[in-house]
Amino acid sequence: MPSVWSCAKLLILSRGLLLSAQAQTCSNYGTSSASNCLCPPGFNVPSSDCDLPICGWNLYEPGQAAPGGTGGFGNVSAGDCACASGWTGPGCTVCQTSQACSSSLEKYINSTNSLSSPGGLNTSLTCSTTPAVYSASQLSCSVIQATLQALFPGSSTATITRSLNSSLTPGGANTLTSSGLIGGDGQVDMQLWYEGVEQFYCRATQCTQNINAESSSASASGSNGNANGNSSTWNCPKMECQCRTNTLMCGGGSSPSQNLTGAINTLSGPLTIDCFASNTCNFKQSFLVALFGSNGLELSSCSFGECVQQYVIDQALGITSTTSSGNALSGGVIAGLAVVGAILLAIIGVIIWGLMTRRRARREMNAMGDLKASGGVGIEWKNVGYAVKSTHTSWANSLHNFLKGSGGSADRKDEKDGSIESANTPINSSGIKTVLVSSSGSIQPGGFACILGPSGAGKSTLVDILAGKRKEGTVKGHVGFTKADGRAGRVRVGYVDQADILSPTSTVLETLIFAAQLRLPESIPSSVKIERAHTVLSQLHLDHIAHTRIGSSEHRGISGGEARRVSIGIELVSSPDILVLDEPTSGLDSVSASRLVRLLKSLSEGEKGTTIVASIHQPSSALYQAFDQVILLSQGRQLYFGKGGNHPKAFFEKKGKICPGGYNIADYLLEIASSDEGLSSISISQDGLGAIQRDGSGQSSETSMENAHTHEQEQEQEQDENSLSPLTEKNITYPPTSPQTGILLKQNGTGRASRLSANANADTNARNEGENKWWKWPASHCATTFLTQVEILSGREWRNLKRDKTLLIAHLFFSCLVGVFAGGLYYKVGITIAGFQNRIGSLFFLGSLIAFSSLSALYNLVEVRGLFLRERAAEFYSPQAWLLTRVIFDVIPLRLIPTILVAIIVYFMVGLSHDAARFFKFLLIIVEFSMGMTLFNFLLACVFRNGGVAILLSSLCNLFLMTYAGFFVNIGQIPPVLRWLRYFSTLGYTLEALSVNEVGSGLQIVDSLNGVKVEIGATIIMQTLFGFGMDNYYRDVLVLFAFIAGFAILLVLTVVYLLRERR
């Protein structure tokens, strides 16, 4: 042993002589001072280069250099390296008692244990053994980590010096310099020891400290300077480490797996050191966190020691401590709560606005329930024409229609009777096809008129224009209405389509009540509306099926004739002034058709009967004779307008078209309209959409329109003489300037409705065209307020949901079934590498299941699309009210509840994190993803008419989401030219958030590789395999919310602007 000490002294002396001749080089991040080095605690051997640790004694009175150790690094556990009384740790740097501090520092501060300064500060020395640092504190901890112990089974120790403000060291800079210690502020020095030999060392700079109070009060004084268990957190943005070459961990071991040089030398900031009153610390750096888990390198059995004067502690307790509560909310949680709060406030605001609007509308409620009288309104149209652009003239238009599922042609009502494709009207050089040419006519109040013509004659087109329907093509001409009493107001026009589109699960009475509650004004009490529905029910002779469901092709309900009467009843409940019907007898037998026509005839009779216009495809003789007036069309041209009965026969016989005796006049007229030879004998020329020129022979203007100008002058003279309400004309353009229920009759100063001049009409038309830009929000003229619409629609949706439980039961049953299947497939996954793969796989399976199950939302919306278009065109409700109701009664029962069920089953069967907070964070992501996919499928169903095309696109989108989710393909390995698509994968954000939430619970992977036990944090595996970021959970929450908001906005705009009836 003496020879060893002699060699050590000789070595130190030779080093000192060598360094005196050249610049001093210091190890362990020591700094040169004159001819010596100022070293970190534990290496301040007198006249040393900080290369060897001290052996024995204490921090401020160091012993000699430690002897031995492989490679001559010094072994503090070898030889006689006992620490002085009250000191511990490798290098004897950690004080344990205040007396130990006083004994070692006495010669530097020349005082006893207690001194009083002139300022009255308590300068007594104390050894603070808490995690908090006041000037410069040392700690020594055991390193017990399974992965390290598998490679290095011996004893590992870490020593750390945390320097907050070295000037507060007792005795100041003199103490540090005299002891050979390096000073520094906001600095951390760390050494790792294995079997008493230093393996590597690190230094972190620019550090800050937060002291977290773990109890309500702290002692301001005491022999140990104990701040009642305060914990300390050090954050250092910069750090570097250096491996001691040829030590066991740095290449000196027998196995290549023991060489950690590459990993240690690349360690860098930021660094966080958390120390707790439980005598534990966490040394957290990104690589160490990924390798060992969220706590990084865990240190246990820590001894804290800091020699400090009591006044420093007293001042720090009241000045520098920052108390943080364990219940403090993170920024992400606060942001999420703010978003939820904003949504709740918006919902409350909408409800308050709805209540106020409804209250204002009901302020003048008519308690007596008197309904506004209907009828007494006639209709007149002049030079009405319609043209469309041929669907075969533009490949872009054909592609657009194909993508929308229209079969490559425009989805117009006229195609049903062939008026677009079958008409022989020419296509001009611009690709414009004329469908209707300069039709004119007038029907007096209470009139009952029919429109006849073969397929493709333009009957449906004329009916649509008279009813004010939106047309895809260009409409020209004037349509006006007259009131017999000369009063101003809006004309209510009812329209009955050829197809009966009704709610299949509602009864006949419920259907009529639904229409009455929405189409009658808000000021009318609900009891009066219900009574009105019962009145119409009796008027249509539907009392015997009042409680029979409408039915569908799968579930038999009422007959075709009864369905047609229900469709008529829906319009009658609103007391229309004019009722327009498109082929009401099509598909009915002769008896049902006759009953229906007699019913319509009775509606038109009376002092203020409803004016009725109906297109008839091929009426029987009895049906034909019921009509007062007849309009005959052929190939878009009007051949006749005038009185019915035998008048058309007499008119055409004068033109040489003889009707055989006993022949059905209706068939006779259809044969004339279908015969090219017959048309050529009636001289009719066409000039675009201009007026029809006829020869001078024929009937008077009362039976035909060949002298339209003379008839108009005579009518004006008659109206002026008899002071009747003349025609108020309405210029027709595309789109219509007013909805069908908003056609306004204005009054002049004399109390009579005034005729608008042609110039005034043109000016009004131009102004309306300017106002109806595509970006302008469509006006709504619904009879009820938004809240009432939502209330009535919700009642129907709830009733439908109760009666047709198929979809609800299927969703709940299969959600539970698939949840149990998935839970069994991944049941109680382990914490091995394979178990981690299954854990992430269960989350991916759950996300994929939600994506594909949301396809039913698409199909469900496609089913009700036709009903919505009809009811919106009739202005039952606004599109926003319908959309809100669909979301409530589709998303909640059919999406959220089944999704939550399957998520709960999978979560607990798989054995995911048992922390309650992480369970609810898991549910938040699942619900967000389900909402996003549901709205996305709603959007597809609204954009594409063909449900098959929408389902195909949705399936392809799901495949895209799965590809870019990060489970099948590592995102970082995708070529950059395709990698940017990952930002559109909602499933990718969902899987990342779910995985981060699970791994963030401190999940550790414990496995055995080639017989070597491995314990590693799941974070590094997740980042390596999937490329997920540990800090991305709240980012993913906000991104998913942004997708939901984006889909919702697009859905509203699509429903408002695109999902509307176009004919």
Secondary structure by P-SEA (a helix, b strand, c coil): caaaaaaaaaaaaaaaaaaaaccccccccccccccccccccccccccccccccccccccccccccccccccccccccccccccccccccccccccccaaaaaaaaccccccccccccccccccbbbbbcccccccbbbbbbbbbccccccccccbbbbbbbbbcccccccccaaaaaaacbbbbccbbbbbbbccccccbbbbbcbbbbbbbbcccccccccccccccbbbbbbbbcccccccccccccccccccccccaaaaaaaccccbbbbbccccccccccaaaaaacccccccccbbbbbbbccaaaaaaaacccbbbbbcccccaaaaaaaaaaaaaaaaaaaaaaaaaaaaaaaaccccccccccccccbbbbbcbbbbbbccccccaaaaaaaaaacccccccccccccccccccccccccccccccccccccccccbbbbbbbbccccaaaaaaaaaaccccccccccccccccccccbbbbbbbbbcccccccccccaaaaaaaaaaccccccccaaaaaaaaaaaaaaacccccccccccccccccccaaaaaaaaaaaaaaacccbbbbccccccccaaaaaaaaaaaaaaaccccccbbbbbbccccaaaaaaccbbbbbccccccccccccaaaaaaaaaacccccccccaaaaaaaaaacaaaaaacccccccccbbbbccccccccccccaaaaaaaaaaaaaaaacccccbbbbbccccccccccbbbbbccccccccccaaaaaaaaaaaaaaacccccccccccccaaaaaaaaaaaaaaaaaacaaaaaaaaaaaaaaaaaaaaacccccccaaaaaaaaaaaaaaaaaaaaaaaaaaaaaaaaaaaaaaaaaaccccaaaaaaaaaaaccccccaaaaaaaaaaaaaaacccccaaaaaaaaaaaaaaaaaaaaaaaaaaaacccaaaaaaaaaaaaaaaaaacccccccccccccccccccccaaaaaaaaaaaaaaacbbbbbbbcccbbbbbbaaaaaaaacccccccaaaaaaaaaaaaaaaaaaaaaaaaccccccc
